[in-house]
Amino acid sequence: MKCPDCGHDNKSSSKLCKKCGKDLTLPPAWFPDTKWHLKTLSVIYLILIIGFFAASHFLHKVPPPYDQRIIAPEMTPWLYPHKKVQP
Ligand SMILES: [Zn+2]
């Protein structure tokens, strides 16, 4: 049995690694591999892209609130700093 830490080849019946002393009876820990990362990231990006287009689609159906308001320039002089307001 190969030690997962140092790679030393031990007897299959041994419970501890002869070289580093690691417990060989423990099951190896699960680590995500490249395939898992690709799958998870593709699902996350797919959800984000679909969510973006869905939100964009529904926001285009909502009437724009600010385009319909006409506020007199006398009330908002900071929006027109170069325009002289007639008294
Ligand atoms: Zn070892």
PDB file of the backbone (N, CA, C, O) and the ligand in Angstrom, with CONECT records:
HET     ZN  A 101       1
ATOM      1  N   MET A   1       0.852  -1.196   0.000  1.00  0.00           N
ATOM      2  CA  MET A   1       0.000   0.000   0.000  1.00  0.00           C
ATOM      3  C   MET A   1       0.886   1.243   0.000  1.00  0.00           C
ATOM      4  O   MET A   1       1.804   1.369   0.810  1.00  0.00           O
ATOM      5  N   LYS A   2       0.593   2.159  -0.924  1.00  0.00           N
ATOM      6  CA  LYS A   2       1.389   3.378  -1.018  1.00  0.00           C
ATOM      7  C   LYS A   2       0.865   4.413  -0.038  1.00  0.00           C
ATOM      8  O   LYS A   2      -0.342   4.606   0.103  1.00  0.00           O
ATOM      9  N   CYS A   3       1.795   5.073   0.633  1.00  0.00           N
ATOM     10  CA  CYS A   3       1.406   6.134   1.568  1.00  0.00           C
ATOM     11  C   CYS A   3       0.910   7.339   0.763  1.00  0.00           C
ATOM     12  O   CYS A   3       1.594   7.767  -0.166  1.00  0.00           O
ATOM     13  N   PRO A   4      -0.268   7.901   1.096  1.00  0.00           N
ATOM     14  CA  PRO A   4      -0.761   9.061   0.341  1.00  0.00           C
ATOM     15  C   PRO A   4       0.050  10.328   0.603  1.00  0.00           C
ATOM     16  O   PRO A   4      -0.016  11.275  -0.180  1.00  0.00           O
ATOM     17  N   ASP A   5       0.819  10.353   1.702  1.00  0.00           N
ATOM     18  CA  ASP A   5       1.609  11.552   2.013  1.00  0.00           C
ATOM     19  C   ASP A   5       2.981  11.523   1.342  1.00  0.00           C
ATOM     20  O   ASP A   5       3.326  12.429   0.584  1.00  0.00           O
ATOM     21  N   CYS A   6       3.763  10.471   1.625  1.00  0.00           N
ATOM     22  CA  CYS A   6       5.145  10.467   1.149  1.00  0.00           C
ATOM     23  C   CYS A   6       5.356   9.526  -0.034  1.00  0.00           C
ATOM     24  O   CYS A   6       6.391   9.591  -0.697  1.00  0.00           O
ATOM     25  N   GLY A   7       4.381   8.648  -0.306  1.00  0.00           N
ATOM     26  CA  GLY A   7       4.512   7.759  -1.441  1.00  0.00           C
ATOM     27  C   GLY A   7       5.322   6.509  -1.147  1.00  0.00           C
ATOM     28  O   GLY A   7       5.605   5.741  -2.067  1.00  0.00           O
ATOM     29  N   HIS A   8       5.702   6.281   0.089  1.00  0.00           N
ATOM     30  CA  HIS A   8       6.484   5.112   0.464  1.00  0.00           C
ATOM     31  C   HIS A   8       5.633   3.861   0.345  1.00  0.00           C
ATOM     32  O   HIS A   8       4.479   3.839   0.772  1.00  0.00           O
ATOM     33  N   ASP A   9       6.222   2.802  -0.249  1.00  0.00           N
ATOM     34  CA  ASP A   9       5.472   1.562  -0.436  1.00  0.00           C
ATOM     35  C   ASP A   9       5.547   0.723   0.834  1.00  0.00           C
ATOM     36  O   ASP A   9       6.610   0.209   1.183  1.00  0.00           O
ATOM     37  N   ASN A  10       4.417   0.587   1.524  1.00  0.00           N
ATOM     38  CA  ASN A  10       4.351  -0.186   2.763  1.00  0.00           C
ATOM     39  C   ASN A  10       3.683  -1.533   2.496  1.00  0.00           C
ATOM     40  O   ASN A  10       3.111  -1.752   1.428  1.00  0.00           O
ATOM     41  N   LYS A  11       3.759  -2.407   3.451  1.00  0.00           N
ATOM     42  CA  LYS A  11       3.029  -3.679   3.374  1.00  0.00           C
ATOM     43  C   LYS A  11       1.536  -3.391   3.448  1.00  0.00           C
ATOM     44  O   LYS A  11       1.116  -2.429   4.092  1.00  0.00           O
ATOM     45  N   SER A  12       0.732  -4.227   2.784  1.00  0.00           N
ATOM     46  CA  SER A  12      -0.712  -3.970   2.749  1.00  0.00           C
ATOM     47  C   SER A  12      -1.342  -4.144   4.126  1.00  0.00           C
ATOM     48  O   SER A  12      -2.420  -3.607   4.380  1.00  0.00           O
ATOM     49  N   SER A  13      -0.682  -4.892   5.025  1.00  0.00           N
ATOM     50  CA  SER A  13      -1.263  -5.118   6.353  1.00  0.00           C
ATOM     51  C   SER A  13      -0.847  -4.036   7.349  1.00  0.00           C
ATOM     52  O   SER A  13      -1.388  -3.984   8.454  1.00  0.00           O
ATOM     53  N   SER A  14       0.103  -3.172   6.982  1.00  0.00           N
ATOM     54  CA  SER A  14       0.608  -2.185   7.949  1.00  0.00           C
ATOM     55  C   SER A  14      -0.422  -1.084   8.174  1.00  0.00           C
ATOM     56  O   SER A  14      -1.128  -0.659   7.259  1.00  0.00           O
ATOM     57  N   LYS A  15      -0.481  -0.634   9.445  1.00  0.00           N
ATOM     58  CA  LYS A  15      -1.454   0.397   9.808  1.00  0.00           C
ATOM     59  C   LYS A  15      -0.826   1.783   9.803  1.00  0.00           C
ATOM     60  O   LYS A  15      -1.529   2.788   9.694  1.00  0.00           O
ATOM     61  N   LEU A  16       0.507   1.836   9.923  1.00  0.00           N
ATOM     62  CA  LEU A  16       1.199   3.119   9.914  1.00  0.00           C
ATOM     63  C   LEU A  16       2.275   3.086   8.844  1.00  0.00           C
ATOM     64  O   LEU A  16       2.856   2.035   8.573  1.00  0.00           O
ATOM     65  N   CYS A  17       2.544   4.233   8.235  1.00  0.00           N
ATOM     66  CA  CYS A  17       3.603   4.337   7.228  1.00  0.00           C
ATOM     67  C   CYS A  17       4.954   4.196   7.935  1.00  0.00           C
ATOM     68  O   CYS A  17       5.192   4.791   8.986  1.00  0.00           O
ATOM     69  N   LYS A  18       5.842   3.378   7.314  1.00  0.00           N
ATOM     70  CA  LYS A  18       7.152   3.158   7.931  1.00  0.00           C
ATOM     71  C   LYS A  18       8.027   4.401   7.852  1.00  0.00           C
ATOM     72  O   LYS A  18       8.869   4.633   8.720  1.00  0.00           O
ATOM     73  N   LYS A  19       7.823   5.199   6.805  1.00  0.00           N
ATOM     74  CA  LYS A  19       8.701   6.344   6.588  1.00  0.00           C
ATOM     75  C   LYS A  19       8.235   7.579   7.373  1.00  0.00           C
ATOM     76  O   LYS A  19       9.018   8.188   8.102  1.00  0.00           O
ATOM     77  N   CYS A  20       6.939   7.944   7.216  1.00  0.00           N
ATOM     78  CA  CYS A  20       6.481   9.203   7.833  1.00  0.00           C
ATOM     79  C   CYS A  20       5.559   8.973   9.023  1.00  0.00           C
ATOM     80  O   CYS A  20       5.326   9.903   9.795  1.00  0.00           O
ATOM     81  N   GLY A  21       5.027   7.767   9.196  1.00  0.00           N
ATOM     82  CA  GLY A  21       4.198   7.489  10.354  1.00  0.00           C
ATOM     83  C   GLY A  21       2.745   7.851  10.190  1.00  0.00           C
ATOM     84  O   GLY A  21       2.017   7.927  11.180  1.00  0.00           O
ATOM     85  N   LYS A  22       2.297   8.079   8.968  1.00  0.00           N
ATOM     86  CA  LYS A  22       0.896   8.445   8.743  1.00  0.00           C
ATOM     87  C   LYS A  22       0.007   7.221   8.952  1.00  0.00           C
ATOM     88  O   LYS A  22       0.368   6.095   8.613  1.00  0.00           O
ATOM     89  N   ASP A  23      -1.183   7.488   9.530  1.00  0.00           N
ATOM     90  CA  ASP A  23      -2.154   6.423   9.774  1.00  0.00           C
ATOM     91  C   ASP A  23      -2.755   5.998   8.428  1.00  0.00           C
ATOM     92  O   ASP A  23      -3.434   6.785   7.769  1.00  0.00           O
ATOM     93  N   LEU A  24      -2.495   4.731   8.026  1.00  0.00           N
ATOM     94  CA  LEU A  24      -2.968   4.245   6.722  1.00  0.00           C
ATOM     95  C   LEU A  24      -4.365   3.650   6.790  1.00  0.00           C
ATOM     96  O   LEU A  24      -4.929   3.288   5.757  1.00  0.00           O
ATOM     97  N   THR A  25      -4.940   3.539   7.994  1.00  0.00           N
ATOM     98  CA  THR A  25      -6.284   2.968   8.112  1.00  0.00           C
ATOM     99  C   THR A  25      -7.363   4.005   7.833  1.00  0.00           C
ATOM    100  O   THR A  25      -8.515   3.650   7.586  1.00  0.00           O
ATOM    101  N   LEU A  26      -6.996   5.295   7.871  1.00  0.00           N
ATOM    102  CA  LEU A  26      -7.980   6.346   7.613  1.00  0.00           C
ATOM    103  C   LEU A  26      -8.320   6.371   6.128  1.00  0.00           C
ATOM    104  O   LEU A  26      -7.439   6.190   5.287  1.00  0.00           O
ATOM    105  N   PRO A  27      -9.581   6.593   5.802  1.00  0.00           N
ATOM    106  CA  PRO A  27      -9.930   6.725   4.387  1.00  0.00           C
ATOM    107  C   PRO A  27      -9.359   8.024   3.831  1.00  0.00           C
ATOM    108  O   PRO A  27      -9.300   9.020   4.552  1.00  0.00           O
ATOM    109  N   PRO A  28      -8.943   8.039   2.586  1.00  0.00           N
ATOM    110  CA  PRO A  28      -8.371   9.267   2.026  1.00  0.00           C
ATOM    111  C   PRO A  28      -9.417  10.372   1.937  1.00  0.00           C
ATOM    112  O   PRO A  28     -10.570  10.121   1.586  1.00  0.00           O
ATOM    113  N   ALA A  29      -9.009  11.579   2.254  1.00  0.00           N
ATOM    114  CA  ALA A  29      -9.921  12.718   2.206  1.00  0.00           C
ATOM    115  C   ALA A  29     -10.287  13.018   0.758  1.00  0.00           C
ATOM    116  O   ALA A  29      -9.492  12.800  -0.156  1.00  0.00           O
ATOM    117  N   TRP A  30     -11.504  13.522   0.566  1.00  0.00           N
ATOM    118  CA  TRP A  30     -11.951  13.854  -0.780  1.00  0.00           C
ATOM    119  C   TRP A  30     -11.484  15.253  -1.134  1.00  0.00           C
ATOM    120  O   TRP A  30     -11.681  16.201  -0.374  1.00  0.00           O
ATOM    121  N   PHE A  31     -10.868  15.367  -2.292  1.00  0.00           N
ATOM    122  CA  PHE A  31     -10.468  16.675  -2.779  1.00  0.00           C
ATOM    123  C   PHE A  31     -11.093  16.875  -4.145  1.00  0.00           C
ATOM    124  O   PHE A  31     -11.090  15.954  -4.962  1.00  0.00           O
ATOM    125  N   PRO A  32     -11.629  18.058  -4.412  1.00  0.00           N
ATOM    126  CA  PRO A  32     -12.226  18.286  -5.730  1.00  0.00           C
ATOM    127  C   PRO A  32     -11.156  18.267  -6.816  1.00  0.00           C
ATOM    128  O   PRO A  32     -10.097  18.880  -6.680  1.00  0.00           O
ATOM    129  N   ASP A  33     -11.456  17.551  -7.895  1.00  0.00           N
ATOM    130  CA  ASP A  33     -10.505  17.496  -9.007  1.00  0.00           C
ATOM    131  C   ASP A  33     -10.900  18.525 -10.068  1.00  0.00           C
ATOM    132  O   ASP A  33     -11.865  19.272  -9.902  1.00  0.00           O
ATOM    133  N   THR A  34     -10.144  18.547 -11.144  1.00  0.00           N
ATOM    134  CA  THR A  34     -10.373  19.548 -12.195  1.00  0.00           C
ATOM    135  C   THR A  34     -11.754  19.389 -12.815  1.00  0.00           C
ATOM    136  O   THR A  34     -12.409  20.381 -13.137  1.00  0.00           O
ATOM    137  N   LYS A  35     -12.200  18.145 -12.984  1.00  0.00           N
ATOM    138  CA  LYS A  35     -13.513  17.894 -13.574  1.00  0.00           C
ATOM    139  C   LYS A  35     -14.624  18.475 -12.688  1.00  0.00           C
ATOM    140  O   LYS A  35     -15.582  19.073 -13.178  1.00  0.00           O
ATOM    141  N   TRP A  36     -14.468  18.282 -11.368  1.00  0.00           N
ATOM    142  CA  TRP A  36     -15.465  18.814 -10.436  1.00  0.00           C
ATOM    143  C   TRP A  36     -15.492  20.341 -10.506  1.00  0.00           C
ATOM    144  O   TRP A  36     -16.562  20.949 -10.523  1.00  0.00           O
ATOM    145  N   HIS A  37     -14.298  20.960 -10.547  1.00  0.00           N
ATOM    146  CA  HIS A  37     -14.224  22.420 -10.630  1.00  0.00           C
ATOM    147  C   HIS A  37     -14.885  22.926 -11.903  1.00  0.00           C
ATOM    148  O   HIS A  37     -15.641  23.897 -11.871  1.00  0.00           O
ATOM    149  N   LEU A  38     -14.599  22.265 -13.030  1.00  0.00           N
ATOM    150  CA  LEU A  38     -15.170  22.694 -14.308  1.00  0.00           C
ATOM    151  C   LEU A  38     -16.689  22.574 -14.284  1.00  0.00           C
ATOM    152  O   LEU A  38     -17.396  23.464 -14.758  1.00  0.00           O
ATOM    153  N   LYS A  39     -17.186  21.473 -13.731  1.00  0.00           N
ATOM    154  CA  LYS A  39     -18.629  21.260 -13.674  1.00  0.00           C
ATOM    155  C   LYS A  39     -19.289  22.323 -12.794  1.00  0.00           C
ATOM    156  O   LYS A  39     -20.275  22.941 -13.194  1.00  0.00           O
ATOM    157  N   THR A  40     -18.739  22.533 -11.592  1.00  0.00           N
ATOM    158  CA  THR A  40     -19.329  23.487 -10.655  1.00  0.00           C
ATOM    159  C   THR A  40     -19.267  24.911 -11.206  1.00  0.00           C
ATOM    160  O   THR A  40     -20.249  25.651 -11.141  1.00  0.00           O
ATOM    161  N   LEU A  41     -18.115  25.290 -11.746  1.00  0.00           N
ATOM    162  CA  LEU A  41     -17.982  26.651 -12.267  1.00  0.00           C
ATOM    163  C   LEU A  41     -18.880  26.863 -13.477  1.00  0.00           C
ATOM    164  O   LEU A  41     -19.445  27.945 -13.637  1.00  0.00           O
ATOM    165  N   SER A  42     -19.025  25.849 -14.340  1.00  0.00           N
ATOM    166  CA  SER A  42     -19.892  26.025 -15.501  1.00  0.00           C
ATOM    167  C   SER A  42     -21.341  26.180 -15.073  1.00  0.00           C
ATOM    168  O   SER A  42     -22.081  26.956 -15.677  1.00  0.00           O
ATOM    169  N   VAL A  43     -21.762  25.450 -14.034  1.00  0.00           N
ATOM    170  CA  VAL A  43     -23.135  25.597 -13.532  1.00  0.00           C
ATOM    171  C   VAL A  43     -23.325  26.998 -12.958  1.00  0.00           C
ATOM    172  O   VAL A  43     -24.345  27.639 -13.211  1.00  0.00           O
ATOM    173  N   ILE A  44     -22.339  27.480 -12.179  1.00  0.00           N
ATOM    174  CA  ILE A  44     -22.448  28.814 -11.576  1.00  0.00           C
ATOM    175  C   ILE A  44     -22.510  29.890 -12.667  1.00  0.00           C
ATOM    176  O   ILE A  44     -23.346  30.791 -12.606  1.00  0.00           O
ATOM    177  N   TYR A  45     -21.621  29.791 -13.667  1.00  0.00           N
ATOM    178  CA  TYR A  45     -21.617  30.799 -14.730  1.00  0.00           C
ATOM    179  C   TYR A  45     -22.888  30.728 -15.558  1.00  0.00           C
ATOM    180  O   TYR A  45     -23.406  31.760 -15.986  1.00  0.00           O
ATOM    181  N   LEU A  46     -23.399  29.521 -15.789  1.00  0.00           N
ATOM    182  CA  LEU A  46     -24.640  29.373 -16.551  1.00  0.00           C
ATOM    183  C   LEU A  46     -25.793  30.050 -15.816  1.00  0.00           C
ATOM    184  O   LEU A  46     -26.601  30.748 -16.430  1.00  0.00           O
ATOM    185  N   ILE A  47     -25.871  29.843 -14.490  1.00  0.00           N
ATOM    186  CA  ILE A  47     -26.935  30.466 -13.696  1.00  0.00           C
ATOM    187  C   ILE A  47     -26.798  31.989 -13.739  1.00  0.00           C
ATOM    188  O   ILE A  47     -27.798  32.696 -13.863  1.00  0.00           O
ATOM    189  N   LEU A  48     -25.566  32.499 -13.637  1.00  0.00           N
ATOM    190  CA  LEU A  48     -25.348  33.951 -13.667  1.00  0.00           C
ATOM    191  C   LEU A  48     -25.740  34.540 -15.018  1.00  0.00           C
ATOM    192  O   LEU A  48     -26.376  35.592 -15.073  1.00  0.00           O
ATOM    193  N   ILE A  49     -25.361  33.863 -16.119  1.00  0.00           N
ATOM    194  CA  ILE A  49     -25.652  34.387 -17.455  1.00  0.00           C
ATOM    195  C   ILE A  49     -27.153  34.361 -17.707  1.00  0.00           C
ATOM    196  O   ILE A  49     -27.721  35.331 -18.210  1.00  0.00           O
ATOM    197  N   ILE A  50     -27.801  33.235 -17.353  1.00  0.00           N
ATOM    198  CA  ILE A  50     -29.252  33.138 -17.564  1.00  0.00           C
ATOM    199  C   ILE A  50     -29.968  34.165 -16.686  1.00  0.00           C
ATOM    200  O   ILE A  50     -30.932  34.791 -17.128  1.00  0.00           O
ATOM    201  N   GLY A  51     -29.505  34.343 -15.450  1.00  0.00           N
ATOM    202  CA  GLY A  51     -30.092  35.332 -14.548  1.00  0.00           C
ATOM    203  C   GLY A  51     -29.938  36.742 -15.069  1.00  0.00           C
ATOM    204  O   GLY A  51     -30.857  37.554 -14.962  1.00  0.00           O
ATOM    205  N   PHE A  52     -28.768  37.041 -15.637  1.00  0.00           N
ATOM    206  CA  PHE A  52     -28.535  38.376 -16.195  1.00  0.00           C
ATOM    207  C   PHE A  52     -29.511  38.658 -17.325  1.00  0.00           C
ATOM    208  O   PHE A  52     -30.143  39.714 -17.356  1.00  0.00           O
ATOM    209  N   PHE A  53     -29.637  37.701 -18.271  1.00  0.00           N
ATOM    210  CA  PHE A  53     -30.518  37.939 -19.409  1.00  0.00           C
ATOM    211  C   PHE A  53     -31.983  37.962 -18.989  1.00  0.00           C
ATOM    212  O   PHE A  53     -32.778  38.711 -19.557  1.00  0.00           O
ATOM    213  N   ALA A  54     -32.350  37.144 -17.992  1.00  0.00           N
ATOM    214  CA  ALA A  54     -33.734  37.161 -17.511  1.00  0.00           C
ATOM    215  C   ALA A  54     -34.037  38.501 -16.848  1.00  0.00           C
ATOM    216  O   ALA A  54     -35.085  39.093 -17.107  1.00  0.00           O
ATOM    217  N   ALA A  55     -33.128  38.989 -15.989  1.00  0.00           N
ATOM    218  CA  ALA A  55     -33.337  40.278 -15.327  1.00  0.00           C
ATOM    219  C   ALA A  55     -33.367  41.399 -16.353  1.00  0.00           C
ATOM    220  O   ALA A  55     -34.184  42.313 -16.246  1.00  0.00           O
ATOM    221  N   SER A  56     -32.482  41.341 -17.349  1.00  0.00           N
ATOM    222  CA  SER A  56     -32.456  42.357 -18.389  1.00  0.00           C
ATOM    223  C   SER A  56     -33.758  42.354 -19.182  1.00  0.00           C
ATOM    224  O   SER A  56     -34.300  43.411 -19.505  1.00  0.00           O
ATOM    225  N   HIS A  57     -34.254  41.158 -19.492  1.00  0.00           N
ATOM    226  CA  HIS A  57     -35.505  41.037 -20.252  1.00  0.00           C
ATOM    227  C   HIS A  57     -36.676  41.644 -19.475  1.00  0.00           C
ATOM    228  O   HIS A  57     -37.495  42.367 -20.043  1.00  0.00           O
ATOM    229  N   PHE A  58     -36.750  41.344 -18.165  1.00  0.00           N
ATOM    230  CA  PHE A  58     -37.881  41.840 -17.394  1.00  0.00           C
ATOM    231  C   PHE A  58     -37.737  43.327 -17.065  1.00  0.00           C
ATOM    232  O   PHE A  58     -38.741  44.023 -16.911  1.00  0.00           O
ATOM    233  N   LEU A  59     -36.512  43.816 -16.957  1.00  0.00           N
ATOM    234  CA  LEU A  59     -36.337  45.244 -16.688  1.00  0.00           C
ATOM    235  C   LEU A  59     -36.664  46.085 -17.919  1.00  0.00           C
ATOM    236  O   LEU A  59     -37.036  47.251 -17.785  1.00  0.00           O
ATOM    237  N   HIS A  60     -36.531  45.512 -19.116  1.00  0.00           N
ATOM    238  CA  HIS A  60     -36.892  46.259 -20.316  1.00  0.00           C
ATOM    239  C   HIS A  60     -38.396  46.410 -20.458  1.00  0.00           C
ATOM    240  O   HIS A  60     -38.870  47.297 -21.169  1.00  0.00           O
ATOM    241  N   LYS A  61     -39.150  45.546 -19.784  1.00  0.00           N
ATOM    242  CA  LYS A  61     -40.609  45.635 -19.863  1.00  0.00           C
ATOM    243  C   LYS A  61     -41.166  46.694 -18.918  1.00  0.00           C
ATOM    244  O   LYS A  61     -42.285  47.172 -19.103  1.00  0.00           O
ATOM    245  N   VAL A  62     -40.378  47.059 -17.903  1.00  0.00           N
ATOM    246  CA  VAL A  62     -40.822  48.062 -16.940  1.00  0.00           C
ATOM    247  C   VAL A  62     -40.652  49.437 -17.579  1.00  0.00           C
ATOM    248  O   VAL A  62     -39.598  49.724 -18.148  1.00  0.00           O
ATOM    249  N   PRO A  63     -41.673  50.293 -17.495  1.00  0.00           N
ATOM    250  CA  PRO A  63     -41.512  51.636 -18.080  1.00  0.00           C
ATOM    251  C   PRO A  63     -40.447  52.431 -17.334  1.00  0.00           C
ATOM    252  O   PRO A  63     -40.382  52.392 -16.106  1.00  0.00           O
ATOM    253  N   PRO A  64     -39.622  53.145 -18.071  1.00  0.00           N
ATOM    254  CA  PRO A  64     -38.577  53.929 -17.404  1.00  0.00           C
ATOM    255  C   PRO A  64     -39.193  55.087 -16.635  1.00  0.00           C
ATOM    256  O   PRO A  64     -39.916  55.895 -17.219  1.00  0.00           O
ATOM    257  N   PRO A  65     -38.927  55.182 -15.360  1.00  0.00           N
ATOM    258  CA  PRO A  65     -39.586  56.222 -14.561  1.00  0.00           C
ATOM    259  C   PRO A  65     -38.987  57.612 -14.770  1.00  0.00           C
ATOM    260  O   PRO A  65     -39.704  58.610 -14.705  1.00  0.00           O
ATOM    261  N   TYR A  66     -37.710  57.683 -15.014  1.00  0.00           N
ATOM    262  CA  TYR A  66     -37.078  58.999 -15.014  1.00  0.00           C
ATOM    263  C   TYR A  66     -37.183  59.691 -16.358  1.00  0.00           C
ATOM    264  O   TYR A  66     -37.059  60.913 -16.429  1.00  0.00           O
ATOM    265  N   ASP A  67     -37.409  58.937 -17.433  1.00  0.00           N
ATOM    266  CA  ASP A  67     -37.529  59.558 -18.738  1.00  0.00           C
ATOM    267  C   ASP A  67     -38.847  60.324 -18.877  1.00  0.00           C
ATOM    268  O   ASP A  67     -38.953  61.231 -19.703  1.00  0.00           O
ATOM    269  N   GLN A  68     -39.826  59.970 -18.090  1.00  0.00           N
ATOM    270  CA  GLN A  68     -41.141  60.560 -18.251  1.00  0.00           C
ATOM    271  C   GLN A  68     -41.310  61.815 -17.398  1.00  0.00           C
ATOM    272  O   GLN A  68     -42.280  62.554 -17.567  1.00  0.00           O
ATOM    273  N   ARG A  69     -40.391  62.052 -16.502  1.00  0.00           N
ATOM    274  CA  ARG A  69     -40.532  63.230 -15.657  1.00  0.00           C
ATOM    275  C   ARG A  69     -39.866  64.416 -16.339  1.00  0.00           C
ATOM    276  O   ARG A  69     -38.747  64.314 -16.840  1.00  0.00           O
ATOM    277  N   ILE A  70     -40.557  65.514 -16.349  1.00  0.00           N
ATOM    278  CA  ILE A  70     -39.967  66.755 -16.834  1.00  0.00           C
ATOM    279  C   ILE A  70     -39.995  67.732 -15.667  1.00  0.00           C
ATOM    280  O   ILE A  70     -41.047  68.212 -15.244  1.00  0.00           O
ATOM    281  N   ILE A  71     -38.795  68.007 -15.165  1.00  0.00           N
ATOM    282  CA  ILE A  71     -38.678  68.916 -14.032  1.00  0.00           C
ATOM    283  C   ILE A  71     -38.154  70.234 -14.583  1.00  0.00           C
ATOM    284  O   ILE A  71     -37.221  70.250 -15.386  1.00  0.00           O
ATOM    285  N   ALA A  72     -38.738  71.305 -14.164  1.00  0.00           N
ATOM    286  CA  ALA A  72     -38.332  72.616 -14.639  1.00  0.00           C
ATOM    287  C   ALA A  72     -36.876  72.874 -14.270  1.00  0.00           C
ATOM    288  O   ALA A  72     -36.469  72.562 -13.151  1.00  0.00           O
ATOM    289  N   PRO A  73     -36.077  73.437 -15.184  1.00  0.00           N
ATOM    290  CA  PRO A  73     -34.652  73.678 -14.887  1.00  0.00           C
ATOM    291  C   PRO A  73     -34.435  74.647 -13.739  1.00  0.00           C
ATOM    292  O   PRO A  73     -33.365  74.649 -13.128  1.00  0.00           O
ATOM    293  N   GLU A  74     -35.444  75.482 -13.428  1.00  0.00           N
ATOM    294  CA  GLU A  74     -35.307  76.394 -12.289  1.00  0.00           C
ATOM    295  C   GLU A  74     -35.263  75.626 -10.972  1.00  0.00           C
ATOM    296  O   GLU A  74     -34.712  76.108  -9.982  1.00  0.00           O
ATOM    297  N   MET A  75     -35.842  74.436 -10.967  1.00  0.00           N
ATOM    298  CA  MET A  75     -35.881  73.645  -9.736  1.00  0.00           C
ATOM    299  C   MET A  75     -34.602  72.839  -9.535  1.00  0.00           C
ATOM    300  O   MET A  75     -34.268  72.450  -8.416  1.00  0.00           O
ATOM    301  N   THR A  76     -33.895  72.596 -10.632  1.00  0.00           N
ATOM    302  CA  THR A  76     -32.669  71.794 -10.526  1.00  0.00           C
ATOM    303  C   THR A  76     -31.522  72.516 -11.220  1.00  0.00           C
ATOM    304  O   THR A  76     -31.047  72.069 -12.264  1.00  0.00           O
ATOM    305  N   PRO A  77     -31.077  73.629 -10.647  1.00  0.00           N
ATOM    306  CA  PRO A  77     -30.002  74.379 -11.323  1.00  0.00           C
ATOM    307  C   PRO A  77     -28.662  73.637 -11.319  1.00  0.00           C
ATOM    308  O   PRO A  77     -27.814  73.914 -12.167  1.00  0.00           O
ATOM    309  N   TRP A  78     -28.449  72.694 -10.377  1.00  0.00           N
ATOM    310  CA  TRP A  78     -27.187  71.963 -10.342  1.00  0.00           C
ATOM    311  C   TRP A  78     -27.031  71.002 -11.529  1.00  0.00           C
ATOM    312  O   TRP A  78     -25.922  70.559 -11.829  1.00  0.00           O
ATOM    313  N   LEU A  79     -28.153  70.681 -12.206  1.00  0.00           N
ATOM    314  CA  LEU A  79     -28.063  69.808 -13.375  1.00  0.00           C
ATOM    315  C   LEU A  79     -27.609  70.568 -14.611  1.00  0.00           C
ATOM    316  O   LEU A  79     -27.121  69.966 -15.568  1.00  0.00           O
ATOM    317  N   TYR A  80     -27.769  71.899 -14.597  1.00  0.00           N
ATOM    318  CA  TYR A  80     -27.392  72.717 -15.755  1.00  0.00           C
ATOM    319  C   TYR A  80     -26.469  73.823 -15.276  1.00  0.00           C
ATOM    320  O   TYR A  80     -26.905  74.970 -15.172  1.00  0.00           O
ATOM    321  N   PRO A  81     -25.229  73.528 -14.984  1.00  0.00           N
ATOM    322  CA  PRO A  81     -24.345  74.530 -14.383  1.00  0.00           C
ATOM    323  C   PRO A  81     -23.965  75.647 -15.343  1.00  0.00           C
ATOM    324  O   PRO A  81     -23.617  76.745 -14.908  1.00  0.00           O
ATOM    325  N   HIS A  82     -24.027  75.376 -16.664  1.00  0.00           N
ATOM    326  CA  HIS A  82     -23.595  76.403 -17.624  1.00  0.00           C
ATOM    327  C   HIS A  82     -24.767  77.229 -18.158  1.00  0.00           C
ATOM    328  O   HIS A  82     -24.579  78.208 -18.880  1.00  0.00           O
ATOM    329  N   LYS A  83     -25.957  76.818 -17.793  1.00  0.00           N
ATOM    330  CA  LYS A  83     -27.134  77.510 -18.302  1.00  0.00           C
ATOM    331  C   LYS A  83     -27.540  78.594 -17.302  1.00  0.00           C
ATOM    332  O   LYS A  83     -27.648  78.351 -16.099  1.00  0.00           O
ATOM    333  N   LYS A  84     -27.760  79.786 -17.835  1.00  0.00           N
ATOM    334  CA  LYS A  84     -28.213  80.876 -16.970  1.00  0.00           C
ATOM    335  C   LYS A  84     -29.724  80.783 -16.804  1.00  0.00           C
ATOM    336  O   LYS A  84     -30.473  80.712 -17.778  1.00  0.00           O
ATOM    337  N   VAL A  85     -30.147  80.785 -15.559  1.00  0.00           N
ATOM    338  CA  VAL A  85     -31.574  80.716 -15.286  1.00  0.00           C
ATOM    339  C   VAL A  85     -32.142  82.129 -15.360  1.00  0.00           C
ATOM    340  O   VAL A  85     -31.650  83.055 -14.715  1.00  0.00           O
ATOM    341  N   GLN A  86     -33.203  82.268 -16.176  1.00  0.00           N
ATOM    342  CA  GLN A  86     -33.835  83.574 -16.322  1.00  0.00           C
ATOM    343  C   GLN A  86     -34.683  83.892 -15.100  1.00  0.00           C
ATOM    344  O   GLN A  86     -35.478  83.059 -14.665  1.00  0.00           O
ATOM    345  N   PRO A  87     -34.523  85.090 -14.541  1.00  0.00           N
ATOM    346  CA  PRO A  87     -35.305  85.421 -13.344  1.00  0.00           C
ATOM    347  C   PRO A  87     -36.737  85.815 -13.722  1.00  0.00           C
ATOM    348  O   PRO A  87     -37.544  86.127 -12.846  1.00  0.00           O
TER     349      PRO A  87
HETATM  350 ZN    ZN A 101       4.360   7.994   4.480  1.00  0.00          ZN2+
END
